[in-house]
Structure formats: structure tokens, C-alpha cells
Amino acid sequence: MIRPNLIIFDCDGVLVDSEVLSCLCLSEALARYGISLDVDQALDLFLGRSVPAVLQHYEALGCSIPSQFADDLRTGVRAAFRSSLCPIEGVNSVLGDLQIPYCVASSSDVDRVSFSLSLTGLASHFDTRLYTSQMVERGKPAPDLFLYAAERMQVDPNRTLVIEDSVSGVKAGKAAGMRVWGFVGGSHYRSRDGQAILREAGADRVFGRMADFWQAD
């Protein structure tokens, strides 16, 4: 491909290896309200989705989740991240070598993204170039967040590359008219066929190591 004018990175599962930790926390938080959801189910249903999307899912099923759920989940996630969160192997080098403008666009909230990047030593790469689903009307798989990020970065969506690990994120990038590379190097893809999952979602390329970022398949 022609080198893009902007690269948009998802955060969870692309910059930090957080998806399994997050889904475990979600499972535990829901269990406190009598809702059974194991980690594999959480990955299938909510990978790349926001907390409001989780609440909407269960509201549609007639499950009432108290308002303190989001705070409970946030507390659990922060504790798990402090204990176990790691950056994706090789991503620090990729970011350090980039000569192209780049930013983050995540379904997580700004506080969580900032916390994750700070914990893993990646925050200095992004400064304030952090965009989240809080900033748009519709989260992924709608294109709104990626279009918003491109607008703020003053780059044409057609000259933008998205790096995503989820079906919803891949679909959002493609709906925004962007090139999308699927990344399957996170621990949540160790027992799942990420290549097939993200190819089916529409990814233009799928790769599993940050060391191969610019390597042609």
C-alpha cells in the first residue's frame, strides 16, 4: 500500500495486552449482579466494545444492572491492570520508529486509556492524541470514532491506516473508508483463529507480531 498519512491504533489488544484481563474483570463484575458470563463469551460478545454497549446488551435482554456497575468494573480493571498489564511485545519500538503521525482511538474511556498507557510506559508516545468512544455519539462498529480521530488529526480518512484486534474495530475502520490491519498478537488470540476472524470481518491484512509491522505478507 501507499504509506498512509495517519495511523490510528486501538489500545486494548494492540498497544497493551489487556483483553483477557478486561474480560475476566467483566465476568467477575457481572457475576456480582447475578449474570453469568465466562471469559470466552465475553471475548465473543464484547471484544472492542464499550461499557455502554455491554449495558445496552443486557438491557435488551431484560436484565437490570445497577448504576454502580460501571464503577465496580472500573475498580476491578484498575486493580488487575496494576498487577498484570503489559505492553504488546515490540510495540514500543514500532512507535519509536514511526515517521508518520499517529494516535489512539479506543472504545475504553479516556481515564482507562491514559492509565493503561502510563502503566506500560507508552504514554509519552501519544501525548494528548487520545480519542475514545466518549467523544462520539456511536461507538465501534460504527465509523464515528475513527472519522472523528482523522478529523482531529486533519487527515483524509482514505489516507488513514487503522490497527485493530476486534471484529467491531475492523468493521468500524472499513466503514470509515480506511485501510485496516488486524493484529492477533494479544493473549486473547492464543486459542482462537484470529486470522480467520479478522479476515472475515474485512481486515485488509492480519499480522501477529509487531516486529512484522511493515513486512509484506
MARNU-312329 format. One line per 5 residues: their letters; for each residue y, x, z of N, C-alpha, C, O. Coordinates in pm, 1 decimal, m for minus. Last residue first. Example, Ala and Ser with C-alpha at 12.3 -4.5 7.8 and 13.67 -1.06 7.14 Angstrom:
residues 2
SA = m225.0/1285.0/708.0/m106.0/1367.0/714.0/3.0/1290.0/787.0/113.8/1340.9/803.9  m569.0/1319.0/780.0/m450.0/1230.0/780.0/m330.0/1320.0/780.0/m331.9/1423.6/846.5
***
This chain:
residues 217
DAQWF = m940.4/306.8/366.3/m1080.8/267.4/387.3/m1164.9/303.5/264.7/m1285.4/278.4/262.9  m710.2/570.7/435.2/m755.9/463.4/346.0/m903.6/434.7/373.0/m981.9/526.0/399.1  m544.3/630.7/737.1/m654.2/667.3/649.5/m697.5/550.2/564.4/m719.5/440.8/616.4  m358.7/580.5/925.4/m311.6/587.5/786.4/m422.0/621.6/688.6/m396.1/639.6/569.6  m534.3/557.0/1156.2/m427.0/461.2/1127.7/m385.1/461.9/981.4/m376.6/356.0/919.1
DAMRG = m746.2/681.9/1276.4/m759.3/649.2/1133.1/m645.2/559.4/1084.5/m658.8/492.8/981.9  m691.4/696.4/1540.2/m692.3/822.9/1466.7/m700.0/800.2/1316.1/m664.8/888.2/1237.6  m741.2/443.9/1627.7/m602.4/477.3/1597.8/m592.1/608.8/1522.7/m495.6/631.3/1449.7  m1019.7/280.7/1492.8/m970.9/396.8/1566.7/m826.2/423.9/1528.6/m792.4/426.6/1410.3  m1096.3/66.0/1333.1/m1140.3/68.0/1472.2/m1094.6/186.4/1553.6/m1126.1/194.5/1672.3
FVRDA = m961.5/m174.6/1096.7/m999.2/m40.1/1137.5/m1024.3/m35.2/1288.0/m978.7/m122.6/1361.8  m922.7/m371.8/813.3/m966.5/m369.6/952.6/m1010.7/m227.7/985.0/m1087.9/m167.4/910.4  m686.4/m529.8/598.1/m765.3/m411.2/631.6/m807.3/m425.4/777.3/m734.7/m485.2/856.7  m586.6/m780.1/582.9/m592.5/m701.8/459.6/m675.2/m574.8/477.2/m727.4/m520.0/380.1  m721.3/m1068.1/741.4/m669.0/m932.0/752.0/m688.1/m855.6/621.6/m792.9/m865.3/557.7
GAERL = m820.6/m1327.9/751.2/m725.9/m1292.8/645.5/m669.7/m1152.6/651.9/m578.9/m1119.8/575.6  m1031.3/m1407.6/903.7/m900.1/m1463.3/938.9/m793.2/m1428.6/836.4/m687.2/m1491.1/833.6  m1230.5/m1248.1/801.9/m1235.4/m1392.5/773.3/m1101.5/m1459.1/803.2/m1062.9/m1555.1/736.6  m1151.9/m1006.4/917.0/m1151.9/m1021.7/770.5/m1149.0/m1169.8/733.6/m1074.3/m1211.3/645.1  m1198.8/m1064.5/1184.8/m1060.3/m1047.6/1139.1/m1047.9/m1051.3/987.3/m945.4/m1094.2/934.3
IAQGD = m1482.5/m1096.0/1189.0/m1393.4/m1195.9/1248.6/m1252.3/m1184.6/1190.4/m1193.3/m1285.3/1151.2  m1586.2/m862.2/1074.0/m1607.5/m992.0/1009.4/m1508.2/m1096.2/1059.0/m1455.9/m1175.3/980.5  m1490.9/m670.6/1263.0/m1465.4/m657.6/1119.8/m1475.3/m792.3/1050.7/m1384.6/m832.4/977.8  m1599.6/m754.0/1508.5/m1457.3/m767.2/1482.7/m1420.4/m756.0/1336.5/m1328.9/m824.0/1290.0  m1851.7/m875.8/1629.9/m1829.8/m821.5/1496.1/m1684.3/m842.0/1456.6/m1650.2/m933.9/1382.1
RSRYH = m1891.1/m768.8/1967.8/m1855.4/m872.1/1871.3/m1825.5/m805.1/1737.4/m1779.4/m691.1/1733.1  m1908.2/m584.7/2168.5/m2027.0/m667.5/2143.1/m1999.2/m780.6/2045.7/m2074.4/m877.8/2040.6  m1660.7/m458.2/2156.9/m1782.3/m377.8/2165.6/m1907.5/m457.7/2133.5/m2002.8/m403.8/2077.3  m1419.2/m586.4/2160.0/m1497.7/m593.2/2036.7/m1625.1/m509.6/2041.5/m1690.9/m492.4/1938.8  m1294.4/m536.7/2397.6/m1340.7/m674.3/2375.5/m1420.3/m688.5/2245.9/m1482.9/m792.2/2223.7
SGGVF = m1195.2/m279.1/2390.4/m1326.6/m300.2/2451.7/m1380.7/m440.8/2428.9/m1501.4/m462.3/2439.9  m1044.8/m213.6/2064.8/m1040.9/m253.1/2205.3/m1179.4/m284.7/2258.4/m1270.9/m313.6/2181.3  m1054.4/m169.1/1793.3/m1091.6/m59.4/1882.1/m1086.2/m92.3/2029.4/m1119.8/m7.7/2112.3  m982.9/m322.6/1576.6/m1100.1/m364.9/1655.2/m1147.7/m254.3/1748.9/m1266.4/m245.8/1780.5  m711.1/m460.3/1407.8/m757.9/m347.1/1487.4/m869.4/m393.3/1580.3/m853.5/m490.7/1653.8
GWVRM = m606.6/m551.3/1082.9/m677.7/m587.4/1204.4/m726.7/m462.9/1276.3/m777.9/m370.4/1213.2  m301.0/m556.8/927.1/m418.0/m475.3/953.8/m479.1/m519.9/1085.8/m410.9/m525.4/1188.1  m120.3/m743.0/695.0/m178.9/m740.9/828.9/m301.5/m650.6/832.0/m393.4/m665.1/751.4  193.9/m800.1/545.5/65.0/m732.1/537.0/9.9/m721.7/678.5/85.0/m694.7/772.2  348.8/m1128.2/563.7/339.7/m985.7/594.1/201.3/m931.1/563.2/103.8/m1006.0/555.5
GAAKG = 406.6/m1396.0/565.9/419.5/m1323.3/440.0/410.6/m1173.3/455.7/459.2/m1098.7/370.6  350.6/m1539.4/785.6/486.7/m1486.7/777.2/509.8/m1408.7/648.0/620.5/m1360.7/623.5  83.4/m1581.4/759.5/171.4/m1696.5/737.3/317.4/m1653.5/725.6/398.2/m1722.5/663.4  m4.8/m1327.9/837.2/m20.2/m1369.0/697.8/70.5/m1487.4/664.6/127.6/m1493.9/555.8  60.5/m1339.3/1112.5/118.6/m1238.6/1024.3/110.7/m1276.6/878.0/207.1/m1260.1/803.2
AKVGS = m98.0/m1553.1/1198.0/47.2/m1559.3/1212.7/114.9/m1460.1/1119.0/214.4/m1492.6/1054.2  m355.2/m1458.3/1150.0/m307.6/m1577.2/1077.5/m155.7/m1588.4/1084.1/m92.0/m1628.7/986.8  m358.3/m1247.1/1334.2/m374.6/m1220.6/1191.0/m319.7/m1337.8/1109.4/m246.9/m1318.3/1012.1  m331.4/m1392.6/1574.2/m230.1/m1297.1/1533.7/m236.3/m1263.3/1385.7/m133.3/m1252.0/1319.2  m565.0/m1543.3/1580.1/m436.1/m1612.5/1579.4/m323.6/m1518.9/1534.2/m231.5/m1561.2/1464.3
VSDEI = m755.7/m1336.7/1586.2/m751.6/m1429.8/1473.7/m615.3/m1497.4/1465.8/m556.7/m1507.8/1358.0  m632.9/m1014.9/1701.3/m682.7/m1151.5/1720.4/m672.6/m1234.0/1593.0/m592.2/m1205.4/1504.3  m510.1/m773.6/1672.9/m651.5/m772.1/1710.5/m711.9/m911.2/1719.7/m832.0/m924.0/1743.8  m276.2/m621.3/1439.8/m322.3/m729.7/1526.2/m471.2/m717.8/1557.3/m548.2/m660.6/1480.1  9.1/m509.0/1302.0/m116.3/m458.4/1356.0/m162.2/m555.9/1462.7/m95.5/m572.2/1564.9
VLTRN = 190.2/m570.2/1002.6/152.9/m617.1/1136.3/19.2/m554.5/1175.8/m73.0/m547.3/1094.5  456.2/m456.7/806.0/313.9/m443.9/837.1/290.1/m485.5/981.2/361.1/m441.5/1071.6  696.4/m570.8/571.7/656.0/m553.1/711.4/504.5/m547.4/722.9/433.3/m623.7/657.7  817.5/m659.2/348.7/806.8/m513.7/363.2/764.2/m477.2/505.7/792.2/m367.5/554.0  837.8/m930.5/376.6/747.9/m880.6/272.5/731.2/m728.7/275.6/640.5/m675.2/211.8
PDVQM = 1041.7/m961.2/568.4/901.2/m982.1/606.1/802.6/m926.0/504.8/695.3/m878.8/542.4  1294.4/m716.5/569.6/1231.6/m822.5/491.9/1086.3/m838.7/537.3/1013.7/m739.5/544.2  1465.7/m645.7/872.3/1373.5/m601.4/768.0/1312.1/m723.5/699.5/1281.5/m822.9/765.4  1599.8/m652.8/1122.4/1673.2/m653.2/995.3/1589.3/m595.9/880.5/1634.4/m511.1/803.6  1493.9/m699.1/1363.6/1486.6/m559.9/1317.2/1552.3/m541.6/1180.5/1560.1/m430.2/1128.8
REAAY = 1525.6/m971.6/1371.0/1597.3/m889.8/1468.6/1599.7/m741.9/1428.4/1695.8/m670.2/1456.0  1349.2/m1040.7/1161.9/1491.5/m1072.9/1153.1/1573.4/m986.1/1247.7/1677.9/m933.2/1209.7  1105.2/m955.4/1268.5/1155.4/m894.7/1145.8/1305.9/m919.8/1128.9/1380.1/m831.0/1086.8  1089.1/m1130.5/1489.7/1093.3/m985.9/1510.5/1150.2/m915.1/1387.0/1233.5/m825.3/1399.6  1075.7/m1378.9/1357.2/1186.1/m1350.3/1449.3/1202.1/m1199.3/1469.1/1313.4/m1146.6/1465.8
LFLDP = 834.6/m1352.2/1224.7/957.0/m1369.4/1147.0/1080.2/m1337.8/1232.2/1176.3/m1277.6/1184.4  664.7/m1337.3/1445.2/675.2/m1223.5/1354.8/800.3/m1233.0/1268.2/864.8/m1131.7/1241.4  707.6/m1593.7/1559.5/735.2/m1472.0/1635.2/750.9/m1351.0/1543.6/841.8/m1270.4/1563.3  633.8/m1785.1/1353.5/768.2/m1776.7/1410.6/799.8/m1643.4/1477.0/906.2/m1586.0/1453.8  392.6/m1851.2/1237.3/456.3/m1724.1/1198.2/586.0/m1693.7/1271.1/643.1/m1586.3/1252.2
APKGR = 130.0/m1965.6/1458.4/249.1/m1992.6/1377.4/319.9/m1859.5/1347.1/307.4/m1764.8/1424.6  m81.3/m1909.1/1633.2/m86.5/m1857.0/1496.7/29.1/m1897.8/1404.9/26.2/m1867.6/1285.6  192.1/m1772.1/1819.1/83.0/m1748.2/1724.4/m23.1/m1856.8/1741.7/m52.8/m1894.0/1855.2  429.0/m2031.5/1922.4/360.9/m1903.7/1931.0/258.1/m1887.5/1820.6/238.8/m1977.2/1738.5  738.1/m2180.2/1850.1/592.5/m2186.1/1834.1/534.0/m2045.8/1841.3/582.1/m1953.3/1775.7
EVMQS = 1000.2/m2105.2/1919.3/951.1/m2240.2/1950.2/799.5/m2246.7/1947.2/738.5/m2311.5/2032.2  1056.3/m1787.3/2084.5/1045.3/m1875.4/1967.7/986.3/m2010.0/2008.8/930.7/m2025.5/2117.4  1046.5/m1631.5/2306.8/1170.0/m1627.2/2229.2/1169.5/m1721.5/2109.4/1270.5/m1734.5/2040.2  800.3/m1624.9/2419.9/906.8/m1694.9/2493.9/1032.0/m1712.5/2408.8/1114.3/m1799.7/2436.6  650.2/m1454.4/2268.6/643.5/m1597.1/2235.1/745.5/m1679.5/2311.9/774.6/m1792.8/2273.3
TYLRT = 862.4/m1160.6/2222.8/749.3/m1236.6/2276.3/759.1/m1384.0/2241.4/861.1/m1431.9/2191.8  948.5/m827.7/2154.9/966.2/m968.6/2119.2/842.1/m1045.3/2161.2/729.8/m1000.5/2138.1  1116.5/m536.0/2212.0/1004.9/m616.6/2259.4/1034.2/m763.5/2230.6/1134.6/m817.2/2277.5  1283.2/m298.2/2205.8/1231.5/m365.2/2086.0/1102.6/m441.1/2120.1/995.8/m414.3/2065.1  1398.8/m142.6/2397.7/1417.0/m288.0/2410.2/1358.5/m364.6/2291.7/1382.3/m484.7/2278.9
DFHSA = 1158.2/104.3/2393.2/1289.3/71.3/2446.9/1300.7/m81.5/2462.3/1220.2/m142.4/2532.8  924.7/213.8/2283.1/975.1/85.5/2233.1/1114.0/47.8/2282.3/1181.3/m33.3/2218.7  841.9/448.8/2398.0/834.1/438.1/2252.4/910.0/316.5/2199.4/954.5/316.0/2084.6  849.4/414.1/2668.4/957.7/491.3/2607.0/956.5/484.1/2454.3/1057.9/510.1/2389.5  609.5/280.9/2732.4/736.3/207.6/2730.2/846.2/282.5/2655.3/927.2/220.8/2586.1
LGTLS = 366.3/399.0/2768.8/407.8/372.4/2630.7/548.3/313.3/2619.7/600.2/297.4/2509.2  234.5/433.5/3009.8/316.3/542.5/2958.5/367.0/523.3/2817.5/406.7/619.8/2752.3  107.2/221.0/3124.2/28.1/307.2/3034.8/109.0/419.5/2970.5/57.4/492.5/2885.9  301.5/87.4/3271.3/181.5/137.4/3338.1/107.3/240.5/3254.3/51.1/336.0/3307.8  479.7/11.6/3063.9/521.0/105.7/3167.3/400.4/168.9/3236.0/397.2/290.2/3256.8
LSFSV = 329.4/m173.5/2922.8/373.4/m51.2/2855.7/417.2/55.1/2955.5/394.5/174.2/2934.4  291.6/m371.1/3122.0/177.5/m306.1/3057.3/218.1/m173.1/2994.1/149.2/m72.4/3010.3  557.2/m447.8/3178.4/471.0/m395.2/3284.1/355.3/m315.7/3223.4/325.0/m205.4/3268.9  637.2/m551.1/2931.6/707.4/m436.7/2988.9/623.1/m368.3/3095.4/618.0/m245.5/3102.0  454.6/m766.2/2914.9/455.4/m661.0/2812.9/522.3/m535.5/2868.4/469.3/m425.4/2853.5
RDVDS = 529.3/m917.5/3141.0/394.5/m860.4/3131.4/389.1/m748.4/3028.1/325.1/m645.9/3051.8  795.7/m984.1/3080.7/764.3/m909.6/3202.5/627.6/m843.2/3192.7/611.1/m727.3/3231.0  768.8/m1132.9/2842.9/838.4/m1004.2/2842.1/802.7/m920.7/2964.0/781.6/m800.0/2952.6  434.8/m1272.7/2802.9/577.7/m1279.3/2832.6/637.0/m1139.3/2844.0/564.6/m1040.2/2853.5  217.4/m1252.2/2510.0/245.0/m1240.9/2652.6/395.7/m1249.7/2676.8/475.0/m1235.9/2583.6
SSAVC = 216.6/m1235.9/2239.4/206.7/m1369.7/2297.4/228.4/m1368.4/2447.9/255.1/m1472.8/2507.4  446.4/m997.3/2093.1/330.8/m1032.8/2174.8/335.2/m1177.7/2221.8/442.4/m1234.9/2241.4  548.7/m739.9/1910.4/559.2/m886.1/1909.3/433.0/m941.0/1973.3/324.8/m932.7/1915.2  731.8/m435.1/1910.4/620.6/m513.8/1965.0/651.1/m661.6/1946.2/765.1/m704.7/1963.6  817.5/m211.7/1635.7/847.7/m291.5/1753.6/719.8/m359.0/1802.0/613.2/m342.5/1742.6
YPIQL = 961.7/45.6/1422.8/851.3/m35.7/1474.0/893.6/m107.3/1601.2/991.4/m70.1/1666.0  1057.5/241.9/1137.5/1092.8/154.9/1250.4/974.4/68.0/1293.1/896.5/22.6/1209.3  875.0/540.8/1074.7/911.4/407.9/1026.9/952.9/324.4/1148.2/889.3/334.9/1253.0  748.4/760.6/1148.7/882.2/782.0/1095.0/938.7/651.7/1037.6/1036.3/652.1/962.6  525.9/826.6/1414.3/581.2/731.4/1318.0/723.9/766.8/1277.3/808.2/798.6/1361.2
DGLVS = 427.9/987.4/1615.0/438.8/1044.4/1480.3/507.1/952.0/1379.5/542.4/995.9/1270.0  414.3/832.4/1842.6/497.8/951.3/1844.6/522.2/1009.4/1707.3/624.7/1073.6/1684.0  225.3/641.4/1768.1/363.9/601.3/1790.2/457.8/721.5/1785.2/567.6/713.2/1730.2  m5.2/805.1/1754.1/39.9/728.1/1637.7/187.5/693.0/1652.1/265.7/712.7/1559.0  m21.3/899.5/2018.5/2.5/993.4/1908.2/53.5/922.2/1784.0/143.8/971.2/1716.2
NVGEI = m75.2/663.4/2153.8/44.0/739.6/2188.3/79.9/837.3/2076.5/197.3/855.4/2044.1  m322.4/583.9/2057.0/m203.7/508.7/2014.7/m75.5/584.6/2046.7/23.1/571.8/1974.2  m553.5/712.3/2145.1/m486.9/762.5/2025.1/m357.6/693.5/1988.8/m287.9/739.1/1898.1  m693.3/434.3/2302.1/m707.0/576.3/2272.6/m637.7/612.2/2140.6/m661.6/548.9/2037.8  m471.7/211.6/2454.1/m571.6/229.7/2349.9/m574.1/378.6/2312.0/m469.4/440.3/2292.5
PCLSS = m415.1/271.2/2804.3/m367.7/258.0/2666.3/m486.0/268.0/2570.6/m588.8/326.9/2604.1  m559.8/68.8/3067.4/m547.1/196.0/2995.4/m484.3/171.1/2858.7/m498.2/62.2/2803.1  m587.8/m84.5/3385.6/m533.8/m87.0/3249.4/m517.9/53.1/3192.0/m468.9/144.0/3259.0  m683.6/m100.0/3653.6/m774.1/m60.4/3544.9/m713.6/m49.2/3406.0/m783.7/m7.0/3314.0  m496.7/m163.7/3858.2/m622.4/m96.7/3891.3/m689.6/m32.9/3770.4/m746.5/75.6/3781.5
RFAAR = m289.9/m294.1/3734.5/m260.5/m176.7/3817.5/m385.6/m94.9/3843.4/m380.9/27.9/3849.7  m437.5/m504.2/3619.0/m376.1/m402.7/3534.4/m344.3/m275.9/3614.8/m368.9/m164.5/3568.5  m507.4/m654.4/3844.7/m612.4/m596.6/3759.4/m556.6/m484.8/3672.3/m621.7/m381.9/3654.1  m252.8/m729.5/3935.9/m342.7/m651.3/4021.8/m450.5/m582.5/3938.8/m480.9/m465.3/3960.7  m158.4/m876.9/3716.3/m87.0/m756.1/3759.4/m176.7/m667.5/3846.5/m176.5/m545.2/3832.3
VGTRL = m343.4/m1087.4/3712.0/m334.5/m994.6/3599.7/m266.6/m865.2/3642.2/m312.4/m756.3/3607.7  m287.7/m1221.1/3953.7/m419.3/m1162.8/3929.2/m416.4/m1059.3/3818.2/m480.2/m954.5/3829.2  m22.4/m1303.3/3906.7/m54.2/m1216.9/4020.7/m187.8/m1146.4/3999.6/m199.9/m1026.5/4024.7  m57.6/m1472.0/3685.1/26.5/m1352.7/3674.3/m4.3/m1253.3/3786.5/m11.2/m1132.7/3762.7  m212.8/m1676.2/3797.0/m267.3/m1592.8/3690.4/m188.4/m1462.4/3678.7/m246.9/m1355.0/3664.2
DDAFQ = m30.2/m1785.2/3977.7/m158.4/m1732.2/4025.8/m217.8/m1635.6/3922.9/m266.3/m1527.9/3957.5  168.6/m1871.5/3800.6/199.4/m1767.2/3898.6/72.2/m1704.0/3952.9/66.6/m1582.6/3972.3  24.5/m2067.8/3661.6/81.3/m1953.7/3588.4/114.5/m1839.3/3683.3/91.4/m1722.9/3650.6  m40.7/m2254.4/3868.2/m144.4/m2179.8/3796.9/m87.9/m2054.4/3729.5/m146.7/m1946.8/3739.8  145.5/m2416.1/3981.2/136.3/m2279.7/4034.5/32.1/m2195.1/3962.6/17.6/m2076.5/3992.4
SPISC = 113.5/m2665.6/3867.3/219.7/m2579.5/3814.5/210.0/m2436.3/3865.6/260.4/m2344.3/3801.1  m236.1/m2752.4/3809.9/m111.6/m2748.2/3888.3/m12.8/m2644.7/3836.7/m51.1/m2548.2/3770.5  m378.2/m2916.0/3542.8/m369.2/m2785.1/3606.7/m234.8/m2777.3/3679.7/m130.2/m2794.1/3617.1  m596.7/m3161.2/3447.8/m465.4/m3138.9/3507.4/m466.1/m3006.4/3582.9/m544.9/m2987.1/3675.5  m756.7/m3233.3/3151.3/m763.3/m3153.8/3274.3/m621.0/m3127.2/3324.5/m536.5/m3076.5/3250.7
GLAEY = m770.5/m3352.1/2904.8/m755.7/m3437.8/3021.9/m766.0/m3365.6/3154.0/m782.4/m3428.9/3258.3  m763.5/m3194.2/2690.0/m897.6/m3234.5/2734.7/m892.5/m3321.9/2859.0/m996.1/m3361.3/2912.5  m498.5/m3137.6/2673.1/m556.2/m3220.5/2566.3/m695.8/m3269.0/2601.7/m741.7/m3371.2/2550.8  m481.6/m2964.0/2889.1/m414.7/m3094.2/2898.2/m471.1/m3189.9/2793.9/m489.5/m3308.5/2821.2  m609.8/m2742.4/2782.4/m676.4/m2819.9/2887.2/m610.5/m2955.4/2911.0/m677.8/m3051.1/2949.2
HQLVA = m424.2/m2663.5/2583.5/m565.4/m2685.8/2551.7/m630.9/m2774.4/2655.7/m699.8/m2870.6/2621.6  m190.5/m2621.7/2728.3/m195.9/m2731.1/2630.6/m339.2/m2765.5/2594.4/m372.8/m2882.6/2576.6  m264.9/m2393.1/2872.7/m235.3/m2518.3/2943.3/m243.0/m2637.8/2848.6/m296.0/m2742.9/2884.7  m288.8/m2210.0/2660.1/m403.8/m2239.1/2747.8/m383.0/m2372.7/2817.2/m473.4/m2456.3/2820.1  m27.9/m2208.0/2567.1/m134.8/m2255.2/2478.5/m261.2/m2288.3/2557.0/m332.2/m2383.3/2524.2
PVSRG = 109.4/m2093.0/2785.3/133.1/m2233.5/2749.8/26.2/m2290.5/2656.2/m6.7/m2408.8/2665.0  m2.9/m1827.6/2757.9/m40.6/m1913.1/2870.8/m7.8/m2060.8/2842.2/m90.4/m2147.0/2872.2  m91.4/m1762.2/2408.3/m4.1/m1756.7/2525.8/m57.3/m1845.4/2637.1/m145.5/m1928.2/2614.7  m350.7/m1573.1/2239.2/m273.3/m1694.1/2264.7/m193.2/m1679.7/2393.4/m223.9/m1595.1/2477.4  m524.9/m1364.3/2199.5/m399.9/m1364.8/2124.8/m312.3/m1485.8/2146.8/m209.7/m1500.7/2080.3
LFLDL = m797.0/m1558.6/2278.7/m754.7/m1424.2/2240.4/m628.9/m1432.3/2155.3/m626.7/m1499.1/2051.9  m898.2/m1810.2/2346.6/m760.1/m1777.7/2382.0/m714.3/m1636.6/2348.4/m603.5/m1597.9/2385.7  m1165.6/m1859.0/2266.3/m1065.4/m1965.6/2265.2/m921.2/m1916.2/2270.9/m832.7/m1973.6/2207.4  m1311.0/m1619.9/2282.3/m1322.9/m1705.5/2163.9/m1207.6/m1803.9/2152.8/m1157.5/m1829.6/2043.3  m1239.8/m1526.3/2537.2/m1208.8/m1446.3/2417.8/m1212.5/m1532.3/2291.9/m1126.4/m1519.0/2204.9
AQDVD = m1345.8/m1733.0/2691.8/m1201.4/m1706.4/2694.4/m1158.7/m1625.2/2572.7/m1054.6/m1651.8/2512.6  m1616.7/m1701.4/2641.7/m1549.7/m1824.5/2598.2/m1398.4/m1804.1/2593.2/m1331.4/m1851.9/2501.7  m1652.9/m1453.4/2765.8/m1677.6/m1467.6/2622.2/m1610.5/m1592.4/2566.2/m1554.3/m1589.8/2456.7  m1591.2/m1518.3/3034.8/m1507.4/m1423.8/2961.0/m1527.1/m1436.1/2810.2/m1430.3/m1430.0/2734.4  m1615.7/m1876.7/3098.3/m1656.1/m1737.7/3113.3/m1573.8/m1648.4/3020.5/m1496.5/m1697.3/2938.1
LSIGY = m1493.9/m2133.4/3279.4/m1468.3/m2064.0/3153.1/m1511.1/m1919.0/3172.1/m1451.5/m1846.1/3251.4  m1453.2/m2429.5/3454.0/m1546.0/m2320.6/3423.6/m1517.2/m2263.1/3284.7/m1516.3/m2335.7/3185.3  m1226.7/m2536.4/3689.8/m1252.9/m2529.3/3546.2/m1339.4/m2407.2/3517.4/m1303.0/m2294.9/3552.3  m1130.8/m2554.4/3950.0/m1249.6/m2630.3/3913.1/m1283.2/m2630.0/3765.5/m1360.3/m2714.3/3719.6  m934.7/m2383.2/4011.1/m894.6/m2522.5/3989.5/m1009.9/m2606.4/3934.1/m989.2/m2714.6/3879.0
RALAE = m1053.9/m2142.8/4022.6/m992.6/m2190.4/4146.9/m946.1/m2334.8/4135.1/m920.9/m2401.2/4235.7  m1117.1/m2103.4/3756.6/m1224.8/m2141.3/3848.6/m1168.6/m2194.8/3979.4/m1228.6/m2282.8/4041.1  m879.2/m2006.8/3652.0/m920.5/m2143.3/3620.5/m1028.6/m2193.4/3716.2/m1031.2/m2311.0/3752.3  m888.0/m1744.9/3755.9/m778.8/m1835.4/3792.9/m816.0/m1981.1/3766.3/m787.8/m2068.6/3848.1  m1117.4/m1637.8/3633.1/m1111.5/m1649.2/3778.8/m1002.9/m1746.4/3823.7/m1022.9/m1822.0/3918.7
SLCLC = m1041.3/m1648.0/3362.9/m1162.5/m1716.0/3408.6/m1156.9/m1739.6/3559.3/m1188.1/m1848.7/3606.9  m816.4/m1479.4/3369.4/m802.9/m1620.3/3331.2/m921.2/m1700.7/3380.2/m903.9/m1810.3/3433.6  m937.8/m1236.9/3436.8/m839.1/m1296.5/3526.9/m819.1/m1444.2/3497.4/m806.4/m1525.2/3589.2  m1092.1/m1203.9/3206.2/m1157.4/m1213.3/3335.9/m1063.9/m1276.8/3437.9/m1106.3/m1361.3/3516.7  m889.1/m1180.7/3017.8/m979.1/m1295.9/3010.8/m1057.7/m1313.9/3140.9/m1086.5/m1426.7/3181.0
SLVES = m770.6/m937.4/3097.3/m692.8/m1061.7/3095.2/m782.7/m1184.3/3097.9/m756.5/m1280.1/3170.7  m982.7/m755.6/3060.5/m921.3/m773.2/3191.9/m847.6/m907.1/3199.3/m861.4/m980.9/3296.9  m1016.7/m781.6/2783.8/m1125.1/m819.0/2874.1/m1070.6/m842.3/3014.6/m1108.8/m938.9/3080.5  m756.9/m693.1/2690.0/m807.9/m827.1/2661.8/m920.1/m870.4/2755.8/m919.7/m984.1/2803.2  m642.2/m439.0/2718.0/m622.4/m538.4/2823.9/m698.2/m668.6/2806.5/m703.6/m748.4/2900.0
DVLVG = m557.0/m164.0/2632.9/m691.7/m221.5/2630.4/m704.1/m326.0/2741.3/m768.0/m303.2/2843.9  m256.4/m160.3/2439.4/m324.5/m144.7/2568.4/m457.1/m218.7/2564.3/m468.9/m323.2/2500.3  m208.9/m197.6/2167.8/m144.6/m85.9/2238.0/m214.7/m55.5/2369.5/m230.5/60.7/2406.9  m411.8/m389.9/2120.3/m365.3/m299.5/2014.5/m299.8/m175.6/2074.3/m331.3/m62.9/2036.3  m467.3/m542.8/2339.8/m576.7/m515.2/2247.8/m540.7/m423.6/2133.3/m628.0/m383.0/2056.6
DCDFI = m141.4/m656.7/2359.8/m274.3/m665.3/2420.2/m383.1/m642.8/2316.2/m390.7/m714.8/2216.6  63.4/m628.2/2140.0/48.4/m542.8/2258.5/m95.7/m543.1/2310.1/m163.9/m440.8/2304.4  113.2/m585.0/1786.2/77.6/m668.7/1900.2/61.2/m574.6/2018.9/46.6/m453.8/2000.3  367.6/m418.1/1612.0/244.5/m405.6/1688.7/230.3/m522.9/1784.8/324.4/m556.3/1856.8  504.7/m394.7/1301.5/504.3/m477.5/1422.5/368.0/m464.7/1488.7/265.5/m496.7/1428.5
ILNPR = 689.9/m173.8/1114.2/556.8/m201.9/1166.1/571.1/m281.0/1294.9/641.6/m239.1/1386.7  889.2/m165.9/820.6/877.8/m202.4/962.4/730.7/m220.6/995.9/654.9/m276.0/916.2  863.4/m96.9/564.5/992.6/m66.3/625.5/993.7/m96.6/774.7/1086.2/m58.5/846.4  550.2/54.0/454.3/636.0/m57.0/497.3/769.4/m7.0/551.1/785.3/111.7/579.6  448.9/219.5/159.7/483.1/231.9/301.3/579.5/120.3/341.3/677.9/94.4/271.9
IM = 236.2/32.7/m46.0/365.5/99.1/m32.3/398.7/106.5/115.6/378.5/9.6/188.8  m118.2/83.3/0.0/0.0/0.0/0.0/124.9/88.0/0.0/119.9/204.0/41.1
***
